Amino acid sequence: MSTGFSPQWLALREPADAAARNRDVMAACAAAFRGRQDLRIVDLGAGTGATLRAIHGLLSPVQDWTLVDHDPDGLATARELLAHGTPDARGEGEALRLVHSGRSLRVRFRRHDLAHGLPDNLRGANLVTASALFDLASLDWIEGLAEALARRSVALLAMLTFDGTIRCQPGHRLDAPVAAAFAAHQKRDKGLGLAAGPDAARGLARAFAAHGYRCVEGDSAWHLACGTDLRAEVVAGIAAAVAETRRVPQPDLSTWRDFARSDAETLTIGHADLFARPPG
C-alpha cells in the first residue's frame, strides 16, 4: 500500500482506539470461539500490534498470530513492544513466544503489501483481524477478501473502520462541508484501488452477508477532548486533506480548524466495528 502510518502516530492513537473498540462486537468474537483451546489469527495491516494487544485476552488459551504489514518499521516496533511489554517472552527463530493474561501466544511477523494480493498464510486461519484498514481499501478489494475468507470459512473481526462522521460539540456550521470534503479525499487510491472511505463499513457488512456470514456491528467512535495531542494531530490531518480538495475555502477551513482544535468541547470521529461469523 502506498499509504503508511508511522509508529509514532500509531502509538498516539492506541489509547483512543482501546477506549473506542466496541465491547459487544469483541464479545461476539470471543463467544464464537469459546471452548476452543487454540486459535490461528492473521492480523492484516497490523502496524505495531495494537489489535493483538486489545483482544488476545478474550480469545483461546493458545493463540498463533501472524502480524502482516508492508512497513518494516511498524513490524519491528510491534516485535519490540510485545517482547518488552511481556514479562515471559522469548525469541523462537523469527517469531516470539509470549505468555500473557493466562494465554500462550506465538507471534510471527510477515512483511507483505496487500496491494499485491492477500497473504498465502490465510489457509488454516480461523480468524482474520484488522483495525483502521478497510476505509483505505476499495469495495472490490473488500468483496475479494470476503470471497477468499468464505472459501476457507474464516471469521473476520474488523475494527475502527472510519464511517464518515466528523462532528464538533457544540456543532460548527462547517462540520458538514469539512466532512464531505474529507470523504472525497479519502476515496482516492490508497494502494488498494479507489478507497471506499466512509462506505467501507456498510460495504464490509454487505460483502460478508452475501456469503451467509452472521454479522454483529457496533459503534467505535472517538470522542476527543480538548487539549490532547491526538486531537491536535487529527484536526491538522483533516484540515490538510480538505485543503487538497479545494472544496472548502481556505478562510472557512482555517476557522473550522481553529474551532475544532481549541474551542469545541469534544470532537467526534466516527468508526464502526464488525464481527462476521461464517455459516455453519
PyMOL commands that set and color helices and strands:
alter all, ss='L'
color gray80, all
select helices_A, chain A and resi 7-20+23-32+50-58+72-84+114-116+120-122+134-136+139-152+175-186+197-209+229-245+250-263
alter helices_A, ss='H'
color red, helices_A
select strands_A, chain A and resi 38-44+62-69+88-92+95-100+103-111+127-131+155-169+214-219+222-225+266-277
alter strands_A, ss='S'
color yellow, strands_A
deselect
rebuild
show_as cartoon
